[in-house]
Amino acid sequence: MDTRPRFNSSKSSRPQTAIACALALCMTFGSAPAFAYDASSAEGDCLRKVMNGDGGYRRAHETKTETTGRNAYKVEGLVQDQQDRNHRFMCRVESREVVSWKVDSDVADGSKSSDNSKALAIGAGVLAVAAVAGIIAANHKKEKDREDEQRRDYDEGRGQALDDMDYLKRECAREVRFHLERDHGDVRDLDLRYPNLNGRTLTGQGRVSFDRGGHRDLTYTCDFDRRGRIHDGHYSYRSAW
């Protein structure tokens, strides 16, 4: 008579089946995107395009984002020009990219009331101020054109952006300023200090002053790709300088 112990193969396979199922679930969920893109992300990308353009627009408000399809959004709202007049803007975002955007040159209703009285007040002194402002605006445009050209050169592989600390600081400051103004209002001055580049991540400390008054000390972080294009920049406030 055979007295050797016998094992039920159907029972012993159950733990193996459970482990296999767990591994399959991990592989399934592990393949999900690391960063979700939603309506808030689309709104941020749209405002970045509008407020970093040539028009010098600021103070976005009455913003609304509509989902128009899979990974597709329409963003609309108002921004103010340098004379605090409202202009309507609209962006279309598809697959995480702003495929089109525009700002109406016409002043939106509700901000025209003082235009006539301002026109009557124009005199020699006002014209002189306007001339100076025109010179400042022209110089600002030339500087911006140079920055845009440098950005294109690095983007097309002409030069090493990651070796140009002035360029990296300028791009980081532009991105951090965008987040600060969206969170807390117009920025009067932003000073980024002690930059440190680790790989493609720039970190440091700084100070921001706001048009409404007051200033805060902060730390900043900006992430770049291998060509020096900035992916994102963010900040956090510090309790002491």
C-alpha positions in Angstrom: 0.0 0.0 0.0 1.4 3.4 -1.0 1.6 5.6 2.2 3.4 8.6 0.6 1.6 12.0 1.2 -0.3 13.3 -1.8 -0.9 17.0 -2.6 -4.0 18.5 -4.2 -2.6 20.4 -7.2 -5.8 22.5 -7.6 -5.4 24.0 -4.1 -1.7 24.6 -4.4 -2.2 26.6 -7.6 -4.5 29.2 -6.0 -1.7 31.3 -4.4 0.1 31.3 -7.7 -3.1 32.5 -9.5 -3.6 35.3 -7.0 0.0 36.5 -7.4 -0.4 36.5 -11.2 -3.6 38.5 -11.0 -1.9 41.0 -8.7 1.0 41.4 -11.0 -1.4 42.0 -14.0 -3.2 44.7 -12.0 0.0 46.4 -11.2 1.1 46.4 -14.8 -2.3 47.8 -15.8 -2.3 50.7 -13.4 1.4 51.3 -13.7 0.9 52.2 -17.4 -1.3 55.1 -16.6 0.1 58.6 -17.3 2.2 60.1 -14.5 0.5 63.5 -14.9 -3.2 64.1 -15.6 -4.1 66.9 -18.0 -7.5 68.5 -17.3 -9.4 71.8 -17.8 -7.3 73.6 -15.3 -4.1 72.6 -17.2 -5.6 73.8 -20.5 -6.5 77.1 -18.9 -3.0 77.6 -17.6 -1.4 76.8 -21.0 -3.9 79.3 -22.7 -3.1 82.1 -20.2 0.6 81.5 -20.6 0.2 82.0 -24.4 -2.0 85.1 -24.0 -0.1 86.9 -21.3 3.4 86.2 -22.6 2.5 87.5 -26.1 3.5 90.9 -27.6 0.3 92.7 -26.3 1.5 93.0 -22.7 -1.9 91.7 -21.4 -2.4 90.9 -17.7 -5.1 90.3 -15.0 -7.1 87.5 -16.6 -10.6 87.3 -15.2 -14.1 85.9 -16.0 -12.2 82.8 -17.4 -14.2 79.7 -18.3 -13.0 76.5 -19.9 -15.3 74.2 -21.9 -14.5 70.6 -22.8 -15.1 70.2 -26.6 -13.9 66.6 -27.0 -11.4 64.0 -25.9 -8.4 66.0 -24.6 -9.8 69.1 -26.3 -10.8 72.4 -24.6 -12.0 75.9 -25.4 -10.8 78.6 -23.0 -12.4 82.1 -23.0 -12.3 85.2 -20.8 -11.0 88.7 -20.4 -7.6 90.2 -20.0 -6.5 93.9 -19.4 -4.1 95.9 -21.5 -1.6 98.4 -20.1 -4.5 101.1 -20.0 -6.6 98.7 -17.9 -9.1 98.1 -20.7 -10.7 94.7 -21.1 -10.1 92.5 -24.2 -11.7 89.2 -24.9 -9.5 86.2 -25.6 -10.0 82.6 -26.7 -7.8 79.6 -27.0 -8.3 76.1 -28.4 -6.3 73.3 -26.8 -5.9 69.8 -28.2 -3.8 67.0 -26.9 -2.0 69.2 -24.4 -1.1 71.8 -27.0 -2.6 75.3 -27.6 -3.4 75.0 -31.3 -4.8 78.5 -31.7 -5.4 81.6 -29.6 -6.4 85.2 -30.2 -7.1 88.4 -28.3 -9.7 90.8 -29.7 -8.1 94.2 -30.5 -11.5 95.9 -29.8 -12.1 97.0 -26.2 -14.8 94.9 -24.5 -18.0 96.5 -23.3 -17.8 98.0 -19.8 -14.3 99.6 -20.2 -15.0 102.4 -22.7 -16.7 104.9 -20.4 -13.7 107.1 -19.7 -12.2 107.0 -23.2 -13.8 110.3 -24.4 -12.8 112.2 -21.3 -9.3 111.0 -21.6 -9.1 112.1 -25.2 -10.2 115.6 -24.3 -7.4 115.8 -21.7 -4.6 115.3 -24.2 -2.2 118.2 -24.3 1.5 119.0 -24.9 2.6 117.3 -21.7 0.6 114.2 -22.3 2.0 114.0 -25.9 5.5 114.2 -24.4 4.8 111.4 -22.0 3.3 109.4 -24.9 6.5 109.9 -26.9 8.7 108.7 -24.0 6.4 105.7 -23.5 6.7 104.9 -27.2 10.5 104.9 -27.0 10.3 102.6 -23.9 7.9 100.3 -25.7 10.1 100.2 -28.8 13.1 99.3 -26.7 11.1 96.6 -24.8 10.0 95.1 -28.1 13.6 95.0 -29.4 14.7 93.2 -26.2 11.8 90.8 -26.5 12.7 90.1 -30.1 16.2 89.3 -29.2 15.0 86.9 -26.4 12.6 85.2 -28.9 15.4 84.8 -31.4 17.7 83.3 -28.8 15.0 80.9 -27.7 14.5 79.8 -31.3 18.2 79.3 -31.8 18.4 77.0 -28.7 15.2 75.2 -29.6 16.7 74.4 -33.1 19.9 73.1 -31.6 22.1 76.2 -32.3 24.1 76.5 -29.0 23.8 75.0 -25.6 21.0 76.5 -23.6 22.0 74.6 -20.4 25.4 76.3 -20.4 23.8 79.8 -20.5 22.8 80.6 -16.9 21.5 84.1 -17.9 19.1 82.5 -20.4 18.0 79.8 -17.9 17.4 82.5 -15.2 15.4 84.6 -17.6 13.2 81.7 -18.7 12.7 80.6 -15.1 11.8 84.1 -14.0 9.2 84.4 -16.8 7.5 81.2 -15.8 7.6 81.9 -12.0 6.3 85.5 -12.7 3.4 83.9 -14.6 2.4 81.7 -11.6 2.8 84.6 -9.1 0.6 87.0 -11.1 -2.0 84.3 -11.6 -2.0 83.5 -7.9 -1.6 87.0 -6.3 -1.8 89.8 -8.8 0.6 92.0 -10.8 4.3 91.7 -9.9 6.4 94.9 -9.7 9.7 93.2 -9.4 11.1 89.6 -9.2 14.7 89.0 -8.2 15.9 85.4 -8.5 19.1 84.8 -6.6 21.6 82.0 -6.0 20.7 79.9 -9.1 21.9 76.3 -8.9 21.6 73.9 -11.9 21.4 70.2 -11.1 21.0 68.3 -14.3 18.2 70.1 -16.0 16.6 71.5 -12.8 17.3 75.1 -11.7 16.7 76.0 -8.1 17.4 79.0 -5.9 16.0 81.7 -3.7 14.5 85.1 -4.5 12.2 88.0 -3.6 9.0 89.3 -5.2 7.3 92.7 -4.8 3.7 93.3 -5.9 2.0 96.3 -7.4 -0.6 96.3 -4.6 2.3 96.6 -2.1 4.3 94.2 0.0 7.0 91.7 -0.8 7.7 88.0 0.0 10.8 85.9 0.0 10.6 82.6 -1.9 12.4 79.6 -3.3 12.0 78.6 -6.9 12.4 75.5 -9.1 12.3 75.3 -12.9 12.6 72.2 -15.0 14.1 72.3 -18.6 14.4 69.8 -21.4 17.8 68.9 -23.0 17.4 71.9 -25.5 16.7 74.4 -22.7 12.9 74.6 -23.2 11.2 75.1 -19.9 8.6 72.5 -18.8 7.4 74.1 -15.6 8.4 76.5 -12.9 7.0 76.8 -9.4 7.7 78.7 -6.2 7.1 78.5 -2.4 7.2 81.3 0.1 9.9 81.4 2.8 9.2 82.7 6.3 12.5 84.7 6.4 15.1 86.1 4.0 
